[in-house]
Each structure stands twice: as structure tokens, then as C-alpha cells.
């Protein structure tokens, strides 16, 4: 059996184990270890299993993962999510679909604090959904807005996915962070316009809420200014080159800790924030270790190089190859979550992107946008399951509710393909 055949068998074996529900890190490591044993023998495989975990996680770049995670968890437990929703609610409540617009605005701001799509969806499902039901909003619109708004956590910095992408492709993490800002804001703004149009056409979907005087609206911003200033310092410092992503994560975590102290957050909440940060970081690092073992084995088979060469030489336009790559993420989403898809495919796709002359930062943004779409696309649709668990809205209603937002995603991804300069505008200014 040739090494290429063994490589293909390993890919299908990994997808099979993932479809069975085994943890991604374990599936990656098991298939990589067995494949290495077949190709090189037991001792090289055991040496890889013994030395790779430390070398993989002992990276200065990865320091930013637990730090940004801690920043997000401290923001969550300090109650910033409720303050964000209250501020957006008081400003936009009188508009058609005002509560849904407020939810989308709060999701956007909360994504900037946490970088987690699942956390955004779960938090806003707890806070915003009861309010929307109190004002007799359509369950489909309410749940769909929360599920779609939550996905912005992957794209709007700080994003763990961008950190992992930057590490495995040796692309500037700061440039990836900055490149996600404009597409993220465009998505959020287009979602808002969609909600406004839907509720104007059918006021029963989202009737206007209570009106608040301007004085109270301005006062509501007092509960969110600290975290928004912290976000501006972190991202602004990256943009002008004052500090690296790891240093930005340190400043973000320290700033969030200081704000939590000022809010007199209970000791138990601090413990919960640290515990959750450790759990999330451990999950990410375990997958990274397993994927590293798997990708070293695949590299020895020669499969990534052969596949990259074959893809690059296809008799289709350059853009057609990129579109085919992005479409491939749809069936992969049936088996894998976002991180698993990226760790499996990027080592194969990235050399093709470089060879075809595309910008790696632009491609990274596209991958994140497709991954976001996968979070509301069946059958995995993790955000839909999270919202269903929080709101108890029937699954089919949530899927119907996210359909319009899914079409918006497809349109915006198409625009990013046709106009790559939009996502690269801020990174190019940063480089200049």
C-alpha cells in the first residue's frame, strides 16, 4: 500500500471517528499515531507522541489564547452582557424590531469582548429572548436573531480562530484581527437592515417597545464604557503596532480583571471565570496537539503536497478554486466543528492559496466567515443547538428563523470574494 493511499485512508478514518462523536483531539492523535506506526514503526510513533505535545503548546503565540479567553470570561461573569443589551435596548427599542436590533447590537459588542460565538449565543439567549417574548416577538425572529448574532464572535476580534489560523499559517495574527473588523461590522449592519425590513413589512414579527428619554439612554452607556474602552485599547494597540497579540491579550485580561474588581464581582464569579478559562484553553490545546500529530503523519505520506499540486493545476479560474474550497466546508461541517475543520483543511489549502497568489489574510477572513455560516447551518449548527437549549424554541423554528441571515452570509461572502480589498483595507493601512 502506497503512502498516499494510507494518507487517504487516514483522512476517512478521522472523519469516521469524528462522526461517531469521539473528541476531535483524540481522533486526530489516534489516527496520526496509528498511521505513523504503519509508515515508520512503533518507536518513531511513540517518540512523536512523547515529544510533540510539549513542543506544540510551548509557543509564545499561544499565550494569547488563555489570556483573551480569560478576558471574555471576566466580561461575561461581571455582567457586561446584560449592560450591553440594556444600553442597546434603550437606544433602539422604539424602532420596528427594536429589541431584535438591540440584541444584534449587543451580540456585536459582546463578540468584541469575548471572541466566542457560543458564549454570545448562550448569553443573549438568556438575557434577550425573555424580553422579546414579553413584547410578543415572533419566536422564529427572536431565536434566529440570537443564533445569527452569536456567530459574529468568530470574526470580530479578539478571535481564538484567528490566533490558531495565524499560528499554523505563519500569518500575522494582528493583521487577521484587524481584517475581521470591517467584514464583521458589515455583517452586523446588514443583519440589522434585514431585521428592520422584515419588521416593517410585518409589524407582528417585532413590534416596537417602550420609549426611553434621551437622558436615560445616555445614562445606560455608563455600564459599558469601561469594556468598550478596553477593546479600543487592545485592538488600537495592535493596529498601530504598540504591542503584539500576546501582549494585547495580557493587557485585555488585566483590564477585564480590574473592571471586574471595580464592579465588585463576587469571589465565586472570579473562580468560575478562571475555571471556565482553563477548561476552554485545555480543550483548544488538546485539539491542537492531536492535529499536530495528525498533520506530521500526513506530511510524511506526501498527501498534502500532492493534493495541493493537483488543486493548483485544475483547469479552472483561480477564483473558482477558492470557491470550491469554501464549498467543501459545507459537508465537512456535518462532522466537525469550526476548529476541527480549520486544522484539517488549512494545511492542505493554504499552500494552494499562496501558490495562486492570493492574500493569506483575505483567505483567513473568508474561512472564518464560512465557519460562521456553518454555525447556523444544519446538521451541526452548534449555535442553533445552544439557542434551543436556552430558549426551548423548537429546532425547526430556529432553523427557519436563521434562513434569512444565512442568505445574508452568502451575499457578504460573495462580496468578499469579488472585492478582497474591503477586508484588506485596514490591514494595509496598518502595514503602511
C-alpha angles and dihedrals in degrees: 000000000000122000090244090056090049089051093053090046089052092052092052091043091054092049090048093052091046091050088054088058101251115154111272095233091052093046092050094047096043095051092043092049094048092045092050089049091054094047103037107011136255099292097057088045092051091046089053091049091049102045105028100069093061096041090049098052098034090087127128089214091059091058087083092063098068091036096054089041090054090048090055095046092049089050090050097048094042090064098248090137093062091045090052092051093046092051094048091044094054092047099046106023096108094056121094104274088008095157091050089048089050090050091051091048091049091048090053093050093042090051088057089056101043111021088213123120095191092050091050093050094046094046097046090044089059096043108031105033096065090050093050091049090049088059090046098251119171110269089223093054094042096049093039091052092051094046093047095041091051092060091069089079091082095053106035110073140285089054125167090206091059090051092053092044092051092049098050095041097036089235121147108272090201091055091049091051093050092043091058095058102077096041089047093051091044090053092047092047093048090048088053093050090049091053091047093051093046093050093045090053093046112020090186089071093065119358118197117269135219119315118238126200116249091247091061092044092055091045090054090064090067091081095056107036095091096057093041091052089049090052091050091050093049097045094035091053090052091047096054092038099246093135142007125251091262091051089046089053090051092050091046094051093046092047092049089048091052092048090049089053090050089052088051092236111194120259090242090058091053089053091049092050092051092044093051091046091054092048094049093045092048090051092052095045092048090055091046092052092049093046091050091055090047094048093048088054092046090050090055091052090056091227098126092052093047093047092047091051092048093048093047092052097050111129094242133098118278092249091051090059091052091049090050089052092051093047089054089066090068097069091036088058088066089070109021141050122231098274093046092051092050095047091048100046109028095070087058100037101039097068088052092052091051092045091051090052099246122146111259092214091054090050091049091055091049092052091051092050092051089047089052090052088052090058090068098032121094143277098029099021093153094187091055091054091047092051091045091053092051101039101029089222110153112267094237091055092053092049090051089048094054096047095090090048090050090057089051089054091052091050094048092046088052090052091050089053093050097038107034090164091074094069092037097051097091096039089051090052089048090052091049 
